[in-house]
Amino acid sequence: MSFDVLEKLEAKIQAAVDTISLLQMEVEELKEQNGRLGDENQQLKQQHDAWQERLKVLLGKIDQVEENV
């Protein structure tokens, strides 16, 4: 009877080890994805800043035209 208990315990431990291994792989994949998304986010922020600057310049030109009219 104690042998059955040990076999069940061994099976549960193996299942836990397998689950932990899968979760560790998932964590690594998510870290890589997070890094890629962080890079993409930085690029989008730079594009956003560039567009804001262009809009400021254009609005400044419109203000100059309105002042001259």
N, C-alpha and C positions, 0 to 999 in steps of 0.2 A: 504494500500500500504506500509506503513512503517513497518507493521508486516511482510510482505514478505521480506523486506530488512533485518530485524532482524533475520529471519529464515535463510536466505542465509548467513548472517554474522556468525551466530551460527554454521552452517554447515562447513563453511570455517575454523572457529576457531577449531572446533572438528577435522577436517582433519589435521590441523597443529599440534594439540596436539598429535594425533595418529602418525603422521610422526616423530615428535620429540621423542616420546617414542620408536618407532622402531629404530631410529638412535642411541639413547642412548644404547639400547640393543646391536646393532651392534658394537658400540664403545667398550663396555665391552668385547664382544667376541673377537674383534681384539686385545684388550689389553692382554687378556689371551693367545691368539695365539702368540702374540709378545713375551710374557714372555717365553713360551715354546720354541719358535725359538731362543730366546736369550740363553737359557740353552743349546740347541742343538749346537748352534754356538760356545759356550764356550767349549763344549766337543770336537768338531771338531778341534778347535784351539789347544787344548791340544794334541790331536792325531797328528796333523800336526807337532807340536813342537817335540813330541817324535820321529816321523819318521825322522825329520831333524837331530836330535841328533844321531839317529842310523846310518844315512847315513854319518854323519861327522866321526863317529867312524870307519865305514867300509872304507871310503876313507883314513883315517889316517893309517889304517892297510895296504891298498894297497900301499900307499906311502912308508911305512916302508919296504915292500917286494921289491919294486922297488929300494930302496936305497941299499938293501943288495945284489941285483943281480949284 
